Every structure is written in C-alpha cells, then in structure tokens.
C-alpha cells in the first residue's frame, strides 16, 4: 500500500545509553552494504537473515536483542531513526497510507523540497528540515487560530482540525532534541505520476499562500485554495487505491 512518512532523525550523540550500540550498528551496516540505509531499500531472499546473523556475530548479541534503525549522514554526523520509541516514549516515525496529511505540509518551506528518482524507477519527493524549524513553523501559525473563528463552516471546521493536529505534532516534536532532522518522505505515494510532474507538486507552497490569505482575511479565497488542495489529494488517494485494487486481482 502506498505510504508516506514523517520522521525524526536524532543525532547519534544524543541517544544516551544506546549511543555505543548505534555507533556499532551504523558502522557495521555501512561496511556490510557499502552505505547508509535507504527508505526505498528492500531485502531479497535470505539477505536480511544473513545480515542479522553477521550483525549478531559482530556485536556479540542474540537476534532478539537486535534494534533496527534508518540512518543518514549529514556533515560527517550520523542521525538515526530507530524503529522503537525514544527515552520519552515518542515514536521516531509516523506512517500514513495513500495521502499526505495536510498539516504535515505546514512544517516545511518550499525551499526544503528535494525531488529525485528511486532505483525502482519512480520519482520521489521529500522535505528535510530540523525539529527546531518545524516547531517554529507551527508557532508561526498561532496567530491564525483567532482569525479562523471569523470563517464560515465547513472551511472553519477544516482549519480547526488542521491546527488541532498541528498541536499534537508540536507535542510529539517537543520530545526530541531541536537539532534533530525532520523529514517528510512522500514514499511511493506518487509512483503513478510521471516523474517530470513532481516538480509541480507544490502543496507546501499552497498552504503557505493559504496562511497569507487568512492573515489578509481573504477567507473566500483561502477556502477555494484549500478545497483545490483537498481535491488534488483525493484524486491521488483514489489513484493509489485503484492501483492497489487492480494489483490484488
């Protein structure tokens, strides 16, 4: 099922008692596979079992004690996104099927967008920022909450829901160091679209424009733009569900 991810990658130096484990894990993984993990990577045949066995031998641990993570390297620093919760009981990653939740777009700016082609042949998009920047983007919208009270329903209800979800996201992000990397990964949501069209995917920019319109109290225009964005993602969701249904038959 096509999915997208909102992920926090924490500096390996900030992982406390697990730092030594993650340093050994990432070092071995790079030696074994020749580079960092990839969110688009797949294991074939007995590759994963072979990796587990080699990892256990190297680290002198049992399979039940293996902890997994995705990791990236930025400016010679390692950042990890483990599969389990951190010390504050916060997950490092959230997954949503078929669509990107609208409030996730409000965490980023258009300049943070990267478009690339996966080794599977489909185009992909991700936005990269920091937890500090994401929290600042949420705070930047605080003044809009009072303004949307002057809106008419159903647009008012939709915006209230978006900002309620942003508050939940802010609480989640507050459980990480502010220098952690925040990534919105579209995953394979847009696999059915031509790669050349990905440069035109501007949902982040559209929501930025909506914020401007709300501040100007151009509520009718902000509602039209929001409906346009919702309709776009409904079409993407329908396309993904249709492809999933066809592949199952």
C-alpha positions as CSV (number, residue, x, y, z in Angstrom):
1,X,0.0,0.0,0.0
2,X,1.4,3.4,-1.0
3,X,2.6,5.3,2.2
4,X,4.3,8.5,3.3
5,X,6.3,9.1,6.4
6,X,7.1,11.9,8.9
7,X,10.4,11.0,10.5
8,X,12.7,12.4,13.1
9,X,16.4,11.5,12.8
10,X,18.2,12.1,16.0
11,X,22.0,12.8,16.3
12,X,23.6,9.6,17.3
13,X,25.4,11.6,20.0
14,X,22.1,12.3,21.7
15,X,21.0,8.7,22.1
16,X,22.2,8.3,25.7
17,X,22.9,4.8,26.9
18,X,22.3,3.3,23.4
19,X,24.9,5.5,21.7
20,X,27.6,2.8,21.7
21,X,25.1,0.3,20.2
22,X,24.0,2.6,17.4
23,X,27.6,3.6,16.6
24,X,28.5,-0.1,16.2
25,X,25.2,-0.8,14.3
26,X,25.6,2.0,11.8
27,X,29.3,1.3,11.3
28,X,28.7,-2.4,10.6
29,X,25.7,-1.6,8.3
30,X,27.8,0.6,6.2
31,X,30.6,-2.0,5.9
32,X,28.0,-4.7,5.1
33,X,26.0,-2.8,2.5
34,X,28.5,-0.1,1.4
35,X,26.5,2.9,2.6
36,X,23.6,4.2,4.9
37,X,20.1,2.8,4.9
38,X,17.5,3.8,2.3
39,X,13.8,4.2,2.9
40,X,13.3,2.6,-0.5
41,X,15.5,-0.4,0.2
42,X,14.1,-3.9,0.1
43,X,15.5,-7.2,1.3
44,X,15.6,-10.1,-1.1
45,X,15.7,-13.8,-0.4
46,X,17.8,-14.6,2.7
47,X,19.6,-11.2,2.6
48,X,18.0,-10.0,5.9
49,X,18.7,-13.2,7.7
50,X,22.3,-13.1,6.5
51,X,22.6,-9.5,7.7
52,X,21.1,-10.4,11.1
53,X,23.5,-13.3,11.6
54,X,26.5,-11.3,10.7
55,X,25.4,-8.4,12.9
56,X,25.0,-10.7,15.9
57,X,28.4,-12.2,15.3
58,X,30.0,-8.8,15.1
59,X,28.2,-7.3,18.1
60,X,28.1,-10.5,20.2
61,X,24.4,-10.3,20.7
62,X,21.3,-12.5,20.1
63,X,18.8,-11.9,17.4
64,X,16.1,-11.0,20.0
65,X,18.4,-8.1,21.1
66,X,18.7,-6.5,17.7
67,X,17.4,-3.0,17.4
68,X,16.9,-1.6,13.9
69,X,17.0,2.0,12.6
70,X,17.2,4.0,9.4
71,X,20.1,6.4,9.4
72,X,21.6,9.3,7.4
73,X,24.9,11.1,7.4
74,X,25.0,14.9,7.4
75,X,28.3,16.9,7.7
76,X,30.1,13.8,9.0
77,X,27.4,13.4,11.7
78,X,25.2,10.3,12.0
79,X,21.4,10.8,12.5
80,X,19.2,7.8,13.3
81,X,15.5,7.0,13.1
82,X,15.1,3.9,15.3
83,X,12.1,1.6,15.0
84,X,11.3,1.8,18.7
85,X,10.3,4.8,21.0
86,X,12.9,7.1,22.5
87,X,13.5,7.7,26.2
88,X,10.5,10.0,26.3
89,X,8.2,7.3,24.8
90,X,8.0,9.2,21.5
91,X,8.0,7.3,18.2
92,X,10.6,8.4,15.7
93,X,8.3,7.9,12.6
94,X,4.7,8.1,11.6
95,X,3.2,6.4,8.5
96,X,0.1,7.3,6.7
97,X,-1.3,5.4,3.7
98,X,-2.4,6.9,0.3
99,X,-2.2,10.6,1.2
100,X,0.0,13.2,3.0
101,X,-1.9,14.7,6.0
102,X,-2.4,18.4,5.2
103,X,-0.9,19.6,8.5
104,X,2.4,17.9,7.7
105,X,2.9,20.4,4.8
106,X,2.8,23.3,7.3
107,X,6.1,22.1,8.9
108,X,8.2,22.9,5.9
109,X,9.0,25.6,3.3
110,X,9.2,25.1,-0.4
111,X,13.0,25.6,-0.4
112,X,13.4,22.4,1.7
113,X,12.0,20.3,-1.1
114,X,14.1,17.6,-2.9
115,X,12.9,15.6,-6.0
116,X,14.8,12.5,-7.1
117,X,14.4,9.3,-8.9
118,X,14.5,6.0,-6.9
119,X,16.3,2.9,-8.2
120,X,12.9,1.4,-8.7
121,X,12.2,3.9,-11.5
122,X,9.6,6.1,-9.9
123,X,10.1,9.7,-8.8
124,X,10.0,10.7,-5.2
125,X,9.8,13.8,-3.0
126,X,11.0,14.6,0.4
127,X,11.3,17.7,2.6
128,X,14.2,18.0,5.1
129,X,14.4,20.4,8.0
130,X,15.1,20.3,11.7
131,X,12.8,19.8,14.7
132,X,13.6,23.4,15.7
133,X,12.5,24.7,12.4
134,X,9.3,22.5,12.4
135,X,8.3,23.9,15.8
136,X,8.9,27.4,14.6
137,X,6.7,26.8,11.6
138,X,3.9,25.6,13.9
139,X,4.4,28.7,16.1
140,X,4.2,30.9,13.1
141,X,0.6,29.8,12.6
142,X,-0.5,30.6,16.1
143,X,-2.0,33.9,15.1
144,X,-4.2,32.2,12.5
145,X,-6.3,30.4,15.2
146,X,-8.1,33.5,16.2
147,X,-8.7,34.6,12.6
148,X,-10.3,31.4,11.5
149,X,-13.1,31.9,14.1
150,X,-14.5,34.5,11.7
151,X,-14.8,31.9,8.9
152,X,-17.9,30.2,7.9
153,X,-18.4,26.4,8.1
154,X,-17.3,23.9,6.7
155,X,-14.0,25.7,6.0
156,X,-13.7,26.8,9.6
157,X,-14.1,23.2,10.8
158,X,-11.4,22.0,8.4
159,X,-8.9,24.6,9.5
160,X,-9.7,24.0,13.2
161,X,-8.9,20.3,12.6
162,X,-5.6,21.1,10.8
163,X,-4.4,23.3,13.7
164,X,-5.6,20.8,16.3
165,X,-3.5,18.2,14.5
166,X,-0.5,20.6,14.4
167,X,-0.7,21.0,18.2
168,X,-0.5,17.2,18.6
169,X,2.5,17.2,16.2
170,X,4.2,20.0,18.3
171,X,3.8,17.9,21.4
172,X,5.4,15.0,19.6
173,X,8.4,17.1,18.3
174,X,9.0,18.5,21.7
175,X,10.2,15.1,22.8
176,X,13.3,15.4,20.6
177,X,16.5,17.5,20.6
178,X,15.9,20.6,18.5
179,X,18.9,19.8,16.2
180,X,17.3,16.5,15.1
181,X,16.5,16.3,11.4
182,X,12.8,16.3,10.4
183,X,11.9,14.6,7.2
184,X,8.6,14.4,5.2
185,X,9.0,11.5,2.9
186,X,6.3,11.1,0.2
187,X,7.4,7.4,-0.1
188,X,5.7,5.8,-3.1
189,X,2.6,7.9,-3.0
190,X,3.3,9.5,-6.3
191,X,4.5,6.3,-8.1
192,X,1.6,6.6,-10.5
193,X,2.6,10.1,-11.6
194,X,5.1,10.9,-14.4
195,X,8.5,11.8,-12.8
196,X,8.5,15.1,-14.8
197,X,5.4,16.2,-13.0
198,X,6.9,16.0,-9.5
199,X,8.5,19.5,-9.7
200,X,4.9,20.8,-9.9
201,X,3.8,19.2,-6.6
202,X,3.5,22.4,-4.6
203,X,1.3,21.5,-1.6
204,X,3.7,23.2,0.8
205,X,3.7,26.4,-1.2
206,X,-0.1,26.3,-1.5
207,X,-0.6,26.1,2.3
208,X,1.9,28.9,2.7
209,X,-0.3,31.0,0.4
210,X,-3.4,30.0,2.3
211,X,-1.8,31.3,5.5
212,X,-1.2,34.7,3.8
213,X,-4.8,34.8,2.6
214,X,-6.1,34.1,6.1
215,X,-4.0,36.9,7.6
216,X,-5.4,39.2,4.9
217,X,-8.9,37.9,5.9
218,X,-9.5,36.8,2.4
219,X,-11.4,33.9,3.7
220,X,-13.3,33.1,0.5
221,X,-10.0,32.8,-1.5
222,X,-8.4,30.8,1.2
223,X,-11.3,28.4,1.2
224,X,-11.2,28.0,-2.6
225,X,-7.4,27.2,-2.4
226,X,-7.9,24.8,0.4
227,X,-10.7,22.9,-1.5
228,X,-8.4,22.8,-4.6
229,X,-5.7,21.2,-2.5
230,X,-8.0,18.7,-0.8
231,X,-9.4,17.7,-4.3
232,X,-5.9,17.2,-5.6
233,X,-5.1,14.7,-2.8
234,X,-8.4,13.0,-3.1
235,X,-7.5,12.2,-6.7
236,X,-4.1,10.9,-5.7
237,X,-5.7,8.8,-2.9
238,X,-8.3,7.4,-5.4
239,X,-5.5,6.6,-7.9
240,X,-3.5,4.8,-5.3
241,X,-6.5,2.8,-4.0
242,X,-7.4,1.9,-7.6
243,X,-3.9,0.6,-8.3
244,X,-3.9,-1.3,-5.1
245,X,-7.2,-2.9,-6.0
246,X,-6.0,-3.8,-9.5
247,X,-2.8,-5.4,-8.2
248,X,-4.8,-7.5,-5.8
249,X,-6.9,-9.1,-8.6
